[in-house]
Amino acid sequence: MSQLHVINHPMIQHKLSIMRMKETGPKDFRELLKEIAMLMGYEVTRDIPLMDVEIETPICKMMAKKVDGRKMAIVPILRAGIGMVDGLLNLVPVAKVGHIGLYRDEETHNPVVYFCKLPEDIQDRLVILTDPMLATGGSACDAIAMLKERGCNNIRLMCLVAAPDGVARVQAEHPDVDIYVAAVDDHLNSKAYIVPGLGDAGDRIFGTK
C-alpha cells in the first residue's frame, strides 16, 4: 500500500491558509503555490539519489555529495499542476520537465486526455507528478497509468489539498505510488469540488474566473 505523507510544516500551513482565502488574487496565489511547492519538495525529494564528486575547498580536496538531478523528472498535470513546477525546479534546476494535459468533464467529472509530452528517458527517472488538487483521483490515476505505460516505475504524486476519496482511489489503483499533500480536507461536494478546499486551482492561478 502506498503511503500518504501530510506535510504539516507551520510555514506551509500558514501559506496554505492565505491561498484558501477567497480574496487572495492570482498573483499572490501563484507566488504562494510556488513557495509551498518548494517547501514540500524538501520532503518529496528527501531520499533522492546522491553522487560522490571530488571538490576542492579553500583548505583541501575532498569527496562531497551532490544531487544526481539528471535522474529526476517533474510532470505537471495541466493546467494547474504547472504552478508547482518552478518551486521544484528551484531545488533541482537540472530536472527534466514533461507535461500531461487532462481536463475534467463537468458533467461526468471524468478526466479527458488532450496532451502528453514526456522526456525520452522518462522510464529511467524518479517522476514527481504534480497537481494542486486531488479530488476524485480520476486525473491523477489516469496520469499515473500513462506514465506506467511508458515504463515509469518510480512515481510520486505531489498535491496541495486532497479529499479522502481521491487518496483512497489512488492508493487502490496505484498502491506503489506515494502521495504527498499539505492537507487532507473533509469531503467532496455534489460538483466534485474539495470542501473546504480553495476553489478551482487553475482558475485561481491564471485568473480565468
C-alpha positions in Angstrom: 0.0 0.0 0.0 1.3 3.5 -0.9 2.0 5.9 1.9 0.2 9.2 2.4 2.6 11.9 3.6 0.9 15.0 5.1 3.5 17.7 5.2 2.2 20.0 8.0 5.2 22.3 8.5 4.0 25.6 10.1 5.1 27.8 7.1 3.3 25.5 4.7 0.1 25.6 6.7 0.3 29.4 7.0 0.8 29.9 3.3 -2.0 27.4 2.5 -4.4 29.3 4.7 -3.8 32.5 2.7 -4.3 30.6 -0.5 -7.6 29.3 0.7 -9.0 32.9 1.3 -11.4 33.9 -1.5 -9.9 37.4 -1.6 -6.4 36.2 -2.5 -5.8 37.2 -6.1 -4.0 35.3 -8.9 -0.6 37.0 -8.3 -0.4 36.1 -4.6 -2.0 32.7 -5.3 0.7 31.8 -7.8 3.5 33.0 -5.6 2.3 31.1 -2.6 1.8 27.9 -4.6 5.4 28.2 -5.9 6.7 28.7 -2.4 4.7 25.8 -0.9 5.8 23.5 -3.8 9.4 24.3 -3.0 8.9 23.7 0.8 7.1 20.4 0.1 9.9 19.5 -2.3 12.3 19.1 0.6 10.2 16.1 1.8 9.3 14.7 -1.6 13.0 14.6 -2.5 14.3 13.6 0.9 15.7 10.3 -0.4 16.6 11.1 -4.0 20.0 9.6 -5.1 23.3 11.4 -4.4 26.5 11.0 -6.2 30.1 11.4 -5.0 32.2 14.2 -6.5 35.6 15.5 -5.8 35.7 19.1 -5.0 38.3 21.5 -3.6 37.6 23.7 -0.7 39.8 26.7 0.2 41.6 24.3 2.5 41.9 21.0 0.6 40.4 18.5 -1.8 37.6 16.2 -0.5 34.9 13.8 -1.7 31.5 15.5 -1.4 27.8 14.7 -2.2 25.7 16.2 -5.0 22.2 15.5 -6.1 22.0 13.4 -9.2 19.4 15.7 -10.7 19.6 14.2 -14.1 17.7 11.2 -12.7 14.6 13.2 -11.8 11.6 14.5 -13.9 8.8 16.8 -12.9 5.5 16.1 -14.7 2.6 18.6 -14.1 -0.9 17.7 -14.9 -2.1 20.7 -17.0 -3.0 23.2 -16.4 -3.0 23.8 -12.6 0.0 21.4 -12.0 2.3 23.7 -13.9 2.0 26.2 -11.0 4.1 23.8 -8.8 6.9 23.2 -11.3 9.1 26.3 -10.6 9.2 25.6 -6.9 10.6 22.2 -7.5 13.0 23.4 -10.1 14.4 25.8 -7.5 15.5 22.7 -5.7 16.6 20.6 -8.7 17.3 23.0 -11.6 18.5 20.3 -13.9 15.5 18.1 -13.6 13.6 17.5 -16.9 10.0 18.5 -17.2 7.2 16.7 -19.1 3.5 17.6 -19.4 0.3 15.7 -19.3 -2.9 17.5 -20.4 -6.1 16.5 -18.7 -9.3 18.3 -18.1 -12.4 17.2 -16.1 -15.7 16.8 -17.9 -18.1 19.0 -16.0 -21.0 16.5 -16.3 -19.3 13.2 -15.7 -16.4 14.5 -13.6 -14.2 12.1 -15.5 -10.8 13.2 -16.9 -10.2 13.7 -20.6 -6.7 13.5 -22.1 -5.7 16.0 -24.7 -1.8 16.2 -24.5 1.2 14.2 -23.4 4.8 15.1 -23.9 7.5 13.5 -21.7 11.3 13.2 -21.7 12.6 10.4 -23.9 14.3 8.7 -20.9 11.3 9.2 -18.5 11.4 5.5 -17.6 14.8 5.9 -16.0 13.9 8.7 -13.7 12.2 9.4 -10.4 8.9 11.1 -11.6 7.2 13.7 -9.4 3.7 14.2 -10.7 2.2 17.5 -9.7 -1.4 18.7 -9.4 -2.6 21.1 -6.7 -5.9 19.3 -6.1 -6.5 15.6 -5.6 -10.3 15.5 -5.7 -11.9 12.3 -7.1 -8.5 11.0 -8.1 -9.5 10.4 -11.7 -7.0 12.7 -13.3 -4.1 11.5 -11.1 -4.9 7.8 -11.7 -5.1 8.3 -15.4 -1.8 10.3 -15.4 -0.1 7.7 -13.4 -1.3 5.0 -15.7 0.1 6.9 -18.7 3.4 7.2 -17.0 3.5 3.4 -16.2 2.6 2.6 -19.9 5.8 4.4 -20.8 7.9 2.3 -18.4 7.9 4.5 -15.3 8.2 2.6 -12.1 9.3 5.3 -9.6 6.5 7.8 -9.3 5.5 10.2 -6.5 2.3 12.2 -6.5 2.6 15.7 -5.1 -0.6 17.7 -4.4 -1.6 20.7 -2.3 -5.0 19.7 -1.0 -6.6 16.3 -1.1 -10.1 14.8 -0.5 -10.3 11.4 1.2 -12.0 10.0 -1.9 -9.0 10.9 -4.1 -6.5 9.5 -1.7 -8.4 6.2 -1.4 -8.7 5.8 -5.2 -5.0 6.5 -5.9 -4.0 4.0 -3.2 -6.4 1.4 -4.5 -5.4 1.7 -8.2 -1.7 2.5 -7.7 -0.5 1.1 -4.4 3.1 1.6 -5.4 2.8 5.4 -5.7 3.3 7.5 -2.5 1.2 10.6 -2.1 2.5 13.9 -0.7 0.0 16.6 0.4 -0.2 19.7 2.5 -3.7 18.9 3.8 -6.5 16.3 3.6 -9.8 18.1 3.6 -13.2 16.9 4.7 -15.2 15.7 1.6 -16.3 16.4 -2.0 -19.4 18.3 -2.7 -22.0 17.4 -5.4 -19.8 19.0 -8.1 -16.8 17.0 -7.0 -15.0 20.1 -5.5 -13.0 19.6 -2.4 -14.6 21.1 0.8 -13.4 23.4 2.3 -10.8 23.4 -0.4 -9.7 26.5 -2.2 -11.8 26.6 -5.3 -10.7 25.8 -8.8 -6.9 26.0 -8.6 -6.4 26.5 -12.3 -8.8 29.4 -12.4 -7.2 31.0 -9.4 -3.7 30.6 -10.8 -4.4 32.1 -14.1 -7.3 34.4 -13.2 -9.7 32.9 -15.7 -12.8 33.1 -13.5 
